[in-house]
Amino acid sequence: MLRLTIAGVLAVLFCGCGSSGSDDQPDTAEMVDSGSWYAHQRWPHDGNPVDSEHFVVYSDGAGVEARQEVADVAEDVSPELLDELAIDPRILQFPQGQDKLHIYAYRTYNPQDWEASAYYAGVIVWSPDNENRQTSGARLAAVMKHELVHVLQSLIAGPSPNPIDVWFLEGLPEALAGGRPAVRSGDVIS
């Protein structure tokens, strides 16, 4: 049986920072080697985040409009999720020193085997101006919603080594984001 911890699954990747006013890539020497995702993926950010009410969007060079679109999509889907799941935001356990969810919108990276990932208190997703992932709108909203369900799962449970059934870990996000769950009760990740 495959077993995976909530912390292991949700802390899969990274998140970053950036908001450049142009489409030019930041100089490597100007990149910042830190972020909540940095323990898992050492992807630097450009030091120019875009803040919204509940999110901080970091990037490796996404334009300001692209970062704002990511923040807007996250702001649009998060209240819907909290309502659908009847979650009082006061029960969410943020990591010490973090009061907003971090999103790393990658522009220059091109992960071949995934497009987005969630970790404890953050999401990694493509930037709408990533030339290899030119999708936004409804597709970005569905992916963001799926990943935010994972974030909510981790913020409720906190960092924990307890195994979680696959049907809950992947089935719930797929069902809420409009996907088709291909998992069954009894399948376990750890």
URPE-V607109 format. One record per residue. N is the residue number from 1. PHI is phi in whole degrees, 0 to 359 (none if undefined). PSI is psi in radians with two decimals (none if undefined). Layout:
BEGIN
N,PHI,PSI + N,PHI,PSI
END
This chain:
BEGIN
1,none,2.33 + 2,281,2.26 + 3,235,2.42 + 4,214,2.37 + 5,280,2.73 + 6,299,-0.73 + 7,294,-0.68 + 8,294,-0.76 + 9,288,-0.79 + 10,280,-0.32 + 11,259,0.63 + 12,294,-0.72 + 13,227,-2.30 + 14,223,3.12 + 15,204,2.70 + 16,217,-2.86 + 17,220,2.42 + 18,170,2.53 + 19,199,1.52 + 20,264,2.62 + 21,277,-0.11 + 22,232,3.06 + 23,274,-0.02 + 24,292,2.52 + 25,283,2.49 + 26,294,2.64 + 27,295,2.37 + 28,305,-0.62 + 29,293,-0.34 + 30,267,-0.05 + 31,284,2.62 + 32,255,2.16 + 33,269,1.16 + 34,197,2.88 + 35,152,2.84 + 36,296,-0.44 + 37,278,-0.21 + 38,292,-0.38 + 39,291,-0.39 + 40,251,-0.68 + 41,228,2.11 + 42,274,1.09 + 43,259,2.02 + 44,287,2.87 + 45,235,2.96 + 46,269,0.06 + 47,80,0.23 + 48,233,1.24 + 49,288,2.76 + 50,252,2.20 + 51,259,2.46 + 52,233,-3.00 + 53,301,-0.75 + 54,242,-0.04 + 55,225,2.67 + 56,236,2.12 + 57,257,2.04 + 58,257,2.83 + 59,200,2.92 + 60,264,0.33 + 61,134,0.25 + 62,295,2.61 + 63,291,2.81 + 64,301,-0.74 + 65,297,-0.69 + 66,294,-0.75 + 67,297,-0.73 + 68,296,-0.68 + 69,299,-0.75 + 70,298,-0.80 + 71,298,-0.75 + 72,297,-0.74 + 73,298,-0.78 + 74,297,-0.74 + 75,296,-0.59 + 76,289,-0.73 + 77,273,-0.40 + 78,293,-0.75 + 79,295,-0.59 + 80,298,-0.77 + 81,296,-0.82 + 82,301,-0.69 + 83,290,-0.83 + 84,301,-0.64 + 85,265,0.00 + 86,53,0.84 + 87,260,2.21 + 88,277,2.05 + 89,304,-0.34 + 90,292,-0.30 + 91,273,-0.10 + 92,287,2.31 + 93,259,1.63 + 94,285,2.64 + 95,297,2.65 + 96,305,2.31 + 97,83,0.04 + 98,239,2.14 + 99,243,0.00 + 100,227,2.71 + 101,284,2.46 + 102,264,2.42 + 103,233,2.27 + 104,254,1.96 + 105,262,1.78 + 106,279,2.37 + 107,249,-0.70 + 108,263,-0.35 + 109,281,2.69 + 110,219,1.28 + 111,300,2.23 + 112,280,-0.47 + 113,254,0.10 + 114,200,2.80 + 115,244,-0.36 + 116,205,2.79 + 117,205,2.71 + 118,241,2.67 + 119,215,3.09 + 120,301,1.85 + 121,76,0.45 + 122,195,2.90 + 123,225,2.51 + 124,244,2.23 + 125,210,2.76 + 126,293,2.64 + 127,277,2.50 + 128,302,-0.33 + 129,260,0.30 + 130,285,2.08 + 131,295,-0.36 + 132,270,-0.13 + 133,223,1.03 + 134,281,1.14 + 135,227,2.52 + 136,209,-2.67 + 137,60,-2.24 + 138,298,-0.68 + 139,294,-0.78 + 140,297,-0.71 + 141,297,-0.76 + 142,295,-0.76 + 143,294,-0.76 + 144,298,-0.74 + 145,298,-0.78 + 146,302,-0.87 + 147,293,-0.63 + 148,293,-0.51 + 149,298,-0.75 + 150,300,-0.74 + 151,297,-0.78 + 152,299,-0.72 + 153,303,-0.78 + 154,287,-0.63 + 155,290,-0.50 + 156,283,-0.80 + 157,282,-0.46 + 158,76,3.00 + 159,295,2.10 + 160,214,2.48 + 161,273,0.08 + 162,288,2.33 + 163,291,2.65 + 164,231,2.40 + 165,300,2.43 + 166,302,-0.66 + 167,300,-0.58 + 168,278,-0.77 + 169,295,-0.77 + 170,250,-0.56 + 171,294,-0.76 + 172,298,-0.88 + 173,300,-0.72 + 174,296,-0.76 + 175,296,-0.76 + 176,287,-0.49 + 177,270,0.01 + 178,89,0.20 + 179,275,-3.08 + 180,247,1.82 + 181,299,2.29 + 182,247,0.58 + 183,236,2.72 + 184,236,2.68 + 185,301,2.44 + 186,103,-0.47 + 187,290,2.31 + 188,232,2.43 + 189,250,2.46 + 190,208,none
END
